[in-house]
Amino acid sequence: MTRGAKPDVTQREARRLRNRRAAMIWMLHAAGATYSDIAGALGLSKSHTAELGGLYTRILRGRSREAADWIEPWARRLRAEGAIR
């Protein structure tokens, strides 16, 4: 893919599905499941499962940094409630 070119639909869809799987793994791990347990249930390796969990952690950190600049009234309310920083 050349620089600045849009990824084709299949690449975009693959990325979206990977991020959804990463979110699921992150939530299960945050709820107390170990990466070994999650990996066993999903049929993945423990290292790949931990990598996906770390991916979603990075996604959340990036979104939190973006949220710091939001000035809309709904964002101010969420910030006041502690839902975003």
C-alpha positions in Angstrom: 0.0 0.0 0.0 1.4 3.4 -0.9 1.6 6.2 1.5 -1.6 8.1 1.8 -3.6 5.5 0.0 -6.8 4.2 1.6 -6.7 0.6 2.7 -9.1 -1.6 0.8 -12.3 -2.8 2.5 -10.9 -6.2 3.5 -7.9 -4.6 5.3 -10.2 -2.2 7.1 -12.6 -4.9 8.1 -9.7 -7.1 9.3 -8.4 -4.2 11.5 -11.9 -3.6 12.9 -12.3 -7.3 13.8 -8.9 -7.4 15.4 -9.7 -4.4 17.5 -13.0 -5.9 18.5 -11.3 -9.1 19.6 -8.6 -7.0 21.4 -11.4 -5.2 23.3 -13.1 -8.4 24.3 -9.7 -9.8 25.6 -9.0 -6.6 27.4 -12.4 -6.6 29.1 -12.1 -10.3 30.2 -8.6 -9.7 31.5 -9.8 -6.5 33.4 -12.6 -8.7 34.9 -10.0 -11.0 36.4 -9.4 -13.7 33.8 -5.8 -14.6 33.0 -4.4 -14.4 29.5 -3.8 -18.2 29.7 -7.5 -18.8 30.5 -8.6 -16.5 27.7 -6.2 -18.0 25.2 -7.4 -21.5 26.0 -11.0 -20.5 25.5 -10.3 -18.8 22.2 -7.8 -21.3 20.9 -5.0 -18.7 20.7 -1.5 -18.7 22.1 -1.0 -16.9 25.4 1.5 -14.5 23.9 -0.9 -13.5 21.1 -3.7 -13.0 23.6 -1.5 -10.8 25.7 -0.4 -8.9 22.6 -4.0 -8.2 21.7 -4.8 -7.1 25.3 -1.9 -4.7 25.1 -3.1 -3.4 21.8 -6.4 -2.4 23.2 -4.7 -0.8 26.2 -2.7 1.4 23.7 -6.0 2.2 21.8 -7.6 3.3 25.1 -4.6 5.5 26.0 -4.8 7.2 22.5 -8.5 7.8 22.9 -8.0 9.3 26.3 -5.4 11.7 24.9 -7.8 12.7 22.2 -10.6 13.2 24.8 -8.5 15.8 26.6 -9.2 18.2 23.8 -12.9 17.7 23.5 -14.8 20.9 24.6 -18.4 19.9 23.7 -21.0 20.1 26.6 -21.4 16.3 26.7 -17.6 15.8 27.0 -17.5 18.3 29.8 -20.2 16.3 31.6 -18.3 13.1 31.1 -15.1 14.7 32.3 -16.9 16.0 35.4 -18.1 12.5 36.2 -14.7 11.1 35.7 -15.6 9.0 32.7 -12.9 10.7 30.6 -9.9 12.7 31.5 
